[in-house]
């Protein structure tokens, strides 16, 4: 469990360093997740919506509600450990979220 949190925090820090987590960017991320759910409804997308909404609320009120979306937290952690990006391979932009950037 500790490894999951560590990889998640590290991966999100790398991602946030490259993609500034502003209120506007978090709102757009939430809208994108809702759009993905509309196109392909499934439980994983619901957790992604909860995570994105939690990140937006964190920017607004400072409470890390995004951690309630544990399935998404675990998914981001696993991705970051595997290939250095919290995003899926098809969505990883490869600009800042590669292991080479993270590990030096």
N, C-alpha and C positions, 0 to 999 in steps of 0.2 A: 504494500500500500504506500509506504514511504517513497519507493522508487517511482510510482505513478505520479504522486504529487510533485516530486522533484523534477521529473521530465516535463510535466505539464507546465510548471512555473517557469522553467528554463525556456521551453518552446514558446510560451506566450510572451516572455520577455523579448526573445529574439524577434518574434512576429511584430510585437508592438513597437519595437525599436525601428522596424522597417516600415510599418504601417501605423502611423500615429493614431492612438485610440481616442479620437475626439467624440463628442456627442454626435456630431453629424455622421462620422464614419461608423459609429456603433448603430445608429439608426438605419443607415444604408445596409449594414450587415444583417440586421434583423429583417428588413424588407426582403433581402436576397434569400434568407433562410425560409421565410414564409412563401416566397415564390417557388423555391425548390420543393417545399411540401405540397403546394398546389399542383405542381407538375408530376410529382411522384410521392403520393402520401404513404408514409410509413413511420414506424415508431422512432427510428433513428433521426428522422427529420424533425419530429416533435422535440426530441432532446436537444437538437441543434437550435431550434427556436427558443427553448427555455434558456439555453446557454447564451445565445445572442441577446435575449431580453435581459438576462442577468447582467451581462457586460454593460449594456446601456444603462440599466438602473445603477450599477456601480459608479458609472461616471456622474450620475445625477445625485445619488444619495450616499455613496461611499460604503455600501454594504455589499460584500462579495456574494451576491445571490447566484451568480453563475456557477458556483461550486455545487449547487444543488443538482445540476445537470451532470451527474457523475458519469453516465455513459459517454457523453461527449468529452468530458475531462479525460477519461481513460483512453478514448480514441485518439485525441490529440497527443497524449503522452506516448502512446504506442507509435504513432506516426513519427513523432520527433525522435524517438529512440531509434527507429528503423532507418529513416533517411533524412533527418534533420529539418523537417518542416511539419508544422501542425496541420497543414492542408493536405487534401488528397493528392496523389501523384498527378492526376489530370488537372488539378487546379493550382498546384504549386508553381509560382512564377519563376523560381530558381534565381531570384535576384539577391535575396538576403537570407534565405532560410535553408541554406545547405549546410551540411556538417562541416565542410571546409571553412565556412565563415564562422561557425560556432566554435569549432575546436581550434581554430587558428590555422 
